[in-house]
Amino acid sequence: MSAEKTELDGSSSANPLLLQLQQILTSCSESIDGGGDLGQSQTSVAELVNFLDSLSDAAISEPENEDASANALEILSETYNFLCSPSLDQEVFDALSFELPKSVSKFSGVSLKCLEIADNIIDRFIQTCSPRDMLSILCEALDSPNKTVKASVYVSPLLSGLSKVFLSIQRRHFEQIKVAVPVVVKVVNTISSESDYEDSELETLFDRAVDIGHSIQVVSTKLEAGVNEKLQALLGLYVLQILALVSVSSRCNSSNHLPFAVRLACFLPYCGLSYCGLITGSDVDKISGIVIGENEDDSMIFSSHVYLGASISVIWAQMCDEVAQVAKEDLSAVKGELQIIQTKRWQAIGMLKHIFSSVDLPWEFKRHAVDFLLDITNGNNSKTLDDEHNDCSLYMTSLFSALQAITMIIIYASDTVLRKNAFEALKRVLADIPNSQRFDILKALIEKSESSSMVAILLDCVRGEMHMESTLRTSIGKNEVLGADDKACKNTLFWSTSILELVESVLRPLNGGPPILPENGDAGKPTTLEC
């Protein structure tokens, strides 16, 4: 302790703040290392934290004040020098580790140099303290919002520290990392969803989030098969969620965040995730089952962002060939498989609803998702398998949700081409549904729609179905007598009293009032389509 005190006392400076810091640090060391009163040591640490916070607050609140910034840098540097003292006891490190990571992270908003020193201070704690303790400390710090400094700046050294803590964990790697992943995703989601951040700030955030993924991968490669499989699955869930958040935050220009999409796509082969498995959702179910198992409490790490990330990972490849290349995937082959296998196509349509229904995702992604949907329903491929041999009832809910989301694109998209393509996609998806269930889907879409223009469009689809059925029945009647087992006899929902009941429900709403027709509603919205 005497050597340590001599080092502090020997630092000559005209800055009274530096002298005050040295006195506080000496008091902390003596109260903690001296085995004295616990209350006194806590008071000393609290005094240090308050002192550091006052300096960071002053520098951040007055960015044009060069003296305040210089003081912050000098004080932070001296704090780091203190922690690098070879004579500093472990008890002092342990006591300070609970509070200093949060305090020094606030200095990150002062300057890049302060951010660098804050990184170094947290690294110092990671080198000297228990990885398990530091994991909890950093997660708690990440979960503690700070109002005096931008969150994107505050969390940067904490995220960097977390990626290094992962590499220091000696046992129960999966269990400990699984605790941290939801915290990181929550922080990235909160920050990236706010609109007052510059692209450069979000890039720093995503860069450190990707680094965490790399750390998880490094740890995973060193583990035995069973634990390795769990950590690979956890990494897969993490990557999909971060990819979803990167995509949402790209706002109007996806090219800004293309490098992150490429870096995240590199993880997919390692995690055993294929484009076909992602776009159908089967790989998502697989890795979530591995991570969550039968413990429902663990479902907190499995958010809706996983499904969005899974579907959008494929759409990124639709937008940029480089993404598919690093993911080691052939997107054309994936589309070909979906064109041929109807059940997988239904699953893919259900997954695409997460893109179509997202209110935060830029329209560019929805445009490419519609193009992808048109590709997999191209031509007569949807009729290559017998409708009756595939049970569509399992997919009715997801198909209905996807169709509802497509109608929203038709109603609200400002791009005329996108609206027309979305309408074409709507017709193709409806055509891909077996005749026996297509009427029920159309009826539900009409009943659930709040747009009079959309109701009119859907009624026109019903009219088209009636015309096709009438033509088919006429054609069959001219050539042969209908047999009892003929499909035309079975599927007559579009040529029955059900149609009259459906039209009546539109013309005479159950709740009264005028008919739900365009002239009484939202005819002014951009829904005009050339059929």
Beta strands, then each sheet from edge to edge (+ up, - down):
end
